[in-house]
Amino acid sequence: MAAGLAAVPKGWIIGEEKYNNRYPHQDSIKALWETKWKFPCTRGLYPFHDGAYEDFERIFDELIKKNINDGYSDEFTRAFFPVCESVVRQAEAAEANKDTPKAIELYLRAACLYRISRFPHQISTIPGVKTDAWETQKRVYLRGASLFVPPVREELIPHTHASGDDSLTIPVYVRLPTNASRDNPVPSILLITGLDGYRPDNTQRSQEFINRGWGCVIAEIPGTADCPADPKDPKSPDRLWSSVLDWMDGQGCFDTKKIMVWGLSCGGYYATRVAHTHRERLRGAVGQGAGTHHFFGKEWLKCVDNHEYPFAATPALALKHGYDSVEEYREGAQKKFSLVETGIVDMPATRLLLVNGMSDGLMPIEDSLLLFQYGTPKEGR
């Protein structure tokens, strides 16, 4: 590591006030709804894409009334279930009446409800109410997404490069243009999800790919949802993507000379990493909001729970990276996972676009700018 390049900044680009400030939505569920989530919910924007405002309004009225403020709690998750189940019944009735557009709309609405109920983090190896919500979200989503033209389907990929504590199966979602075949392989996106958004949370993205004639494979990151890669092992994603790319190579319907990766939020870290470790197998990569070095540092982590993530972020981040406590995560994560500390950024890379906002309070913009000082030239926006 070049001396001084990755040192803690003397001043964060977001500014001292934002860095030290506790954002208003952190005060209560009422504040979260009224100052942060209500507006995007009315517009169907992240994290409420596929959802309906009237569904969430009822739930948040109840959460506020009961003063349920902890998004990590089972009572937060259970508060969603009556509305979820009601919307699923409506979807089933529409499907039985062969009203396919209405059935799709309602299944997606229910899946969105289950998505928010399992926030801010879920991992299938830990049983509980949030895992129940996740399992139901997947079932409900696929009931709707299987009706798309072309449909979304689940594939269980053998993890042929598994080692250590990796599990042996990689669940992914696949969506291909109707004309994709061995005789007509299509350019494709490997979409890498984030800390809280998983495979069923990408309807609009997959549709945009289809509109352009591209296929997509959607996969989760270590320490989240159904990902089989060992979250404690910083090299486990390298094995994960080797298995996924090998599988794609063998299908025939993916143009293996035109595969790119897009990683979102925490997935941006993995897109940036795979751009270096698997550069010869990729046309390019996009790291969106990639936390690559400072994101793991104690100076950043001491304030990040007060920033724009809807709930305290570090409990989810610690669990996602295989730590037993937030304290252990703060002390050990940077040395273990930083792409600078581990030398990944000194490797040659495929074409890499880094995208982030200057005022991002979860993934510091410094982590994108830092990468321009290492290795292969990169692009940024």
N, C-alpha and C positions, 0 to 999 in steps of 0.2 A: 504494500500500500504506500503510495507516494506520501511523503511526510507532509502533514498539515492539511492536505486536501479534504479530508473527511472529519476534521476537527469540529467540535460543537460550534455553531455559528455564534458570533458575539451578539447578534440580534437577529431574531427570526423574521422572515420576510412578511409574515402576516401582521407583524407589529406587536409591540410590547403589550398594548391594551388587549388585543384579541387573544394573545398567548396567555395572559394572566387572568382573563375574564372568565367568569362562570356564565354560560349562556342561559337565558331565561327559561328555556324549555326543560332544563335539568331540575327545576324546583318541584315539579309535581306532574301527575298525569294530566291534570287540567291545563297546566302551562304547556306541556308537550302538544296537546291537541290544539289549543287555541293560538299558540304562537308559532308552531312549526308544522304540524301535520294536517290541520284542517284545510288549509288552502290547497296543497297538492292533492288531497283527497277529493276535493270538489272538481279538480281538473283531470283526475285519473293519472297523475304523475307519480313517479317513484316516491315511496314504495307501494303505491296504491294502483299501479297499472293492472288492468284486467278487473278492477274492483268497481264498486258502486258506492257513492257517498251515503245514500240512505241506509245501507247496511252498517257502515262504520259509525254513523251518527248515533244509532241506537246503542251500540256497544260502548262507545266512549261516554255517552251520557250515564250508562250504568257504572262504568269504571270510576268516573268522577264522583258519582253519587256515593259509591262504596269506598271511596278514597283508596283505591288500589293503585299504588304508585310504582311498584317494583316490576319492571318488565321481565325480570328473570323468574318471577314467582309463578307457581302453578295456578294461583287464583287469577292472575292476569290472563293466562292461556285459557282457562276454563270459561271465563266470561264471554269468550267468542263462540263457544260451541253451540248454544241454542240457535243463534242466527245462522251459523254455518250449516247446521243440520236442516234448518228450514229452507235455505236456498238450494241445498242438494235435492231435497224432495221436489221442489219446483222444477229443477233441471230434469230429474227422472220423469216427471209427468210430461214435460215438453218433449223429451225423447220418445216416450211411449206414444205420444200423439204425432210423432214424425215431424215435429217442428224443429228441424235441425239447427237453424240459426239461433233460435231461442235457447235450445238446450246447450249449445256451445257457450253462449253468453252467460248463462246461469252457472254452468260448471266452472267457468273461469272466475266468476264472481266468488263462488264458494272457495276455490283454490286460493284466491287472494286473501280472503278472510283467514284461512288456515295459515297462510304465509305470515301475516302480521301476528297471529296468535303465538307462533313459535319464535318470534323475535326475542332477543337479539342474536341468538346463536343456537345451533342444534348440531349434535353429532349422534349418529345412530347407535354407537356402541354404549351410550349411556341411556338406559331405559328411564321412562318417565312420561309425564303429560306432554311435554314438548315433542318428544319422539312420537307419541301417539298422533299429535297434530301433524307432524311431518309425514308420517305414513299415510294418513288420510288425505293430506294435500296431494301427494303423488297419485293416489288412486283417483281422486276426483278430477285432477288436472288431465290425466290421460284419458279419462272418459270423454272429456271435451276435446282434447287435442287430437284424439284418434279420429275425430269427425272432420278435422281440417282437410282441405285439399290444397296441397298434399298433406298427409297426416304426420304427426310426431309419433315416433315409436321408441320404445326402450330397448337397448341392447346391453347384454351382460358380457363384457369383454374379458377374456382370460388375462390375468395379470402375469404374463409370461416372464417378466423381469422381476417379479416379487422377490424380496429378500428380507431377512430379519423379521420384524413384527408387521410387515405388510400383510394384508389379506389378499385373497387370490382372485377376486372378481371386481371388475371396474364397471359399475352401472353408468351408462351414458344415455342421453337422448339424441336421436338422429332425425334430421328432416332433410329430405332430398327433393329437388325438382322432379316432376313427373317424368321428364325425359332422361334422367340420369341412369346410366347402365354401363356395363363393361365396354360396350361399343361407343358409349358417349360419356366418358368420365367428366365430372364437373369440378370447377374450382371450389374450394371448400374452406370454411372457417372452423378452427378448433376454438370454441368459446369457453373460456376458463372463468368460473364464477367466483364469488367473493365470500365475505364473512357471513352474510345473512341472506344473500340472494343465491338460489340454487337452480337446479335444472328446470323446475316447472315455472320459473320466474322470467322467462325470456320469449314470450309470445311475439311481441313486436319486433324484437331483434331477428328472430328466426324468419319472420315474414319478410322483413327487409332483405334478408339474404336470398330468400326464394324469389322475390321480385327481381333480383339481379341475376338469377340463374345459378346461384351458388348453393351448395349443400352446407350443412353444419353438423358438427358433433359438439354436444354440450357436456362438460365434465366439471366436477367439483374439486376443490382443493383440499390438501391434507388437513385433517382436524375439523372438517365440516361435513355435515350430512352423511352421505354414503361412501365417501372417498376411502379407498382401502389403504392409501399410503400412510405409513407411520408418521404421525405428526411430530414426533420427537426427533426424527432423523432428517437433517437438512438436505440430505441427498435423496430422500425417498421420492420427491417429485421427478427427479431425473429418470428413475426407473418407471414411474407412472407414465410419463409422456412417451418413453420408448415403447411401452406396451400398447398405448393408444395408437401411436403412429404406425407401429407394425401392423396392427389390426386394420387400420385404414388402408395401408398398402395392399393388404390381401383381399380387400373387398372388390376392387376393380372399378367401382362407381365413382371413386374420388380421384381427381387428377393430382397425382402425387407431386407433380412439378408446380402446382399452384395451390399449396396449402399455406394458410397464414393463421396466426394465433392472435386472439384478442382477449386480454385479461382485464377484469373489472375490479377496481378497488383492491382488496387484498389479493385478488387474482392478477392484478397488474404486476405484483412482485414475481409471480410464477411465469407470466408472459415474458418479463424481462430476463428471468433466469433461463427459460427455454430458448430464448433468442440467442443465447450464448452456448448453451450445452448441446443444442440440436440444430445449430445454424444451417448445416448442409441439407437438412430435411425440410426447411421452411422457406417460403418466398419472402416472408416478412412477419413482423409482430407489432402489436400495439399494446403498450403498457399504460393503462388508464388509471391514474391515481396511484401509481406504484410507490409503495413504501419500501425502500431498498436498503437504507442504512440508518439515518437519523430517526426514522420511524421506530426503530428498535431500541433507541438510546434512552437512558434514564432521564436526561434533561427534557426530552419531548414527552415521555410517558408520564412524568409527574403532573402534567397539566391537561393531558388529552381527555381525561374523563369529564372535564368541564366544557368541552367544545361541542361541535355540532352533531356528533353521533347521538341518536335519540335517547340512549341510556348510557351508563358508564361503560366504556369500551374495553377497559383492561381486563375485567373478569373473562369476557369472551375471548379476547386475544390470548390470554394466558392458557386457557383451556384448549384453544385451537392449536397452539404450538406445543401442547403436551406437558405443560407445567402444572404443578399442584397448587400453586398460589401466585397471586399477582406479584408479590415480593420477589419470588424466584424468577419470574418472567422479566421483571425490570432489571434484575442483576445480571441475568445470563443471556438474554435473547440476542443482543447486538453482536456479541462475539461469535455466537453460534450460527445466526441466520443472515447477518448483513452480507449483501453481495459484494461489498467492498472488503470487509474483513476476511471473507472466505476466498477472495481472489477471482470470483466469477467475472467481475467487470473487466479484468485484464485479458480475458479470452476474446478472440475474434467473435463477432456477432453477425447475424443476418440483419437485413434492414430493419431498423427499430424506430418506431414513432412513440414518443412519450407525451402523454396528454394529461394535464392537470390544471387546476385553478390556483392563482397566486395566493388566495386566501383560504386554501384548504386547511382546516384545523384538525383533520384526522391523519391524512397522508401529507407531510410537509412538502411544499414545492421544492425545497432544497434537495430532496431525494431524486427528483428528476434532473435538476440542474447539475447536480454532482456528477451524474453519469457522463456528461459531455466532456469531462476531464479524464476519462479513461477509455482505453481500447478503441474499437471501431467508431468512426463518426456516426452520429445519431441525429434524428430529427425531433423537433418538439413543437408543441402547440399549447 
